Amino acid sequence: MPADAAWAFFFLETKMTDCEILTLVDRLERCLLSASEFHHRDHLAVAATYLYGAELEPALDKMRSTLCRFVAHHGGNRYHETMTRFWMLQVKKHLNRALCLRDAIERVTSALPDKNLVYQYYSREKLDSIEAKQGWVEPDLKEILELTGR
């Protein structure tokens, strides 16, 4: 099996090692992943890594620039500001910085396995709006309670 093919599968394991987590972040930032290789759990792991080392706004800025670069590299215009901030807030709620990175990410990914969670807070109409894609919009179905990460 080629090295890249083996790499694509280790993120499906229950717990990623710190090396695997940092490799995922590096490969995303350098646009070495195909769009089909970057899944919900990977988004959460990258968000948790950024939030592990920074507060919400700087981590969100980094996530935004990374995702915009990744999307542009793959010839798309699919970046969604409201969705990105929503997931960063969800990750922040579950992130425990007192844990090692691997365990902190496992806690986050275990707590947020459903990529459709966003639809408990937003109607599809609201999320599909240009305003939601280009900037932050408040949810229309359920309030997002901001809890401070540890």
SVG drawing of the C-alpha trace seen along z (x, -y; Angstrom):
<svg xmlns="http://www.w3.org/2000/svg" viewBox="-36 -39 41 41">
<polyline fill="none" stroke="black" stroke-width="0.4" points="0.0,0.0 1.5,-3.4 2.4,-5.7 -0.4,-8.2 -3.0,-5.4 -1.8,-4.2 -1.9,-7.7 -5.6,-8.1 -6.7,-5.3 -5.0,-6.1 -7.4,-8.9 -10.2,-6.4 -8.7,-4.8 -10.3,-5.5 -7.4,-7.6 -4.9,-9.5 -1.4,-9.9 0.0,-13.4 2.2,-12.8 -0.9,-11.8 -2.8,-14.9 0.1,-17.2 0.5,-15.5 -3.2,-16.0 -2.9,-19.7 0.3,-20.1 -1.2,-18.2 -4.3,-20.4 -2.4,-23.6 -0.1,-22.7 -3.1,-21.4 -1.7,-17.9 -5.1,-16.3 -7.7,-15.8 -11.1,-17.2 -12.4,-13.7 -9.8,-12.9 -10.9,-15.7 -13.9,-14.6 -16.0,-15.8 -13.7,-14.2 -10.7,-15.7 -12.3,-19.2 -12.9,-18.7 -9.3,-17.5 -7.8,-20.6 -10.2,-22.9 -9.3,-21.4 -5.6,-21.7 -5.9,-25.4 -8.0,-26.0 -5.6,-24.0 -3.0,-26.6 -5.0,-29.8 -8.2,-31.5 -11.3,-31.5 -10.7,-34.5 -7.0,-33.7 -7.9,-30.0 -10.9,-31.0 -8.7,-33.3 -6.3,-30.4 -9.0,-27.9 -10.6,-30.4 -7.4,-31.1 -6.5,-27.3 -10.0,-26.3 -10.1,-29.2 -6.7,-28.2 -7.7,-24.5 -11.0,-25.3 -9.3,-27.6 -6.6,-25.0 -9.3,-22.5 -11.0,-25.0 -14.0,-25.7 -15.8,-28.5 -17.3,-26.4 -16.0,-28.2 -18.9,-28.9 -18.2,-31.4 -21.3,-30.6 -20.6,-26.9 -16.9,-27.4 -17.6,-29.5 -20.4,-27.2 -18.1,-24.2 -15.3,-26.2 -17.7,-27.1 -18.8,-23.5 -15.2,-22.3 -14.4,-25.0 -17.2,-23.7 -15.8,-20.2 -12.0,-21.0 -10.1,-20.3 -6.6,-21.8 -5.6,-20.0 -5.5,-16.8 -2.8,-15.9 -3.6,-16.9 -4.5,-13.3 -6.9,-12.8 -8.4,-16.3 -9.1,-15.6 -10.6,-12.2 -12.9,-13.9 -14.0,-16.4 -14.5,-13.9 -16.4,-11.6 -18.7,-14.4 -19.4,-15.7 -19.8,-12.7 -22.8,-14.1 -22.0,-16.5 -25.7,-17.4 -25.7,-18.8 -25.7,-22.3 -29.2,-21.7 -30.5,-21.6 -29.5,-25.2 -30.1,-26.5 -32.7,-25.9 -31.3,-24.9 -32.7,-28.1 -30.7,-30.2 -27.5,-28.2 -27.9,-28.3 -28.1,-32.1 -25.4,-34.2 -25.2,-36.1 -24.5,-32.9 -21.8,-31.8 -20.1,-35.2 -20.4,-36.2 -21.6,-35.0 -25.4,-34.8 -27.2,-33.8 -29.1,-30.5 -32.8,-30.6 -33.8,-27.4 -31.8,-27.1 -29.4,-29.3 -25.8,-28.4 -24.7,-28.4 -21.1,-29.4 -19.2,-27.5 -15.6,-28.2 -13.2,-25.5 -10.7,-24.3"/>
</svg>
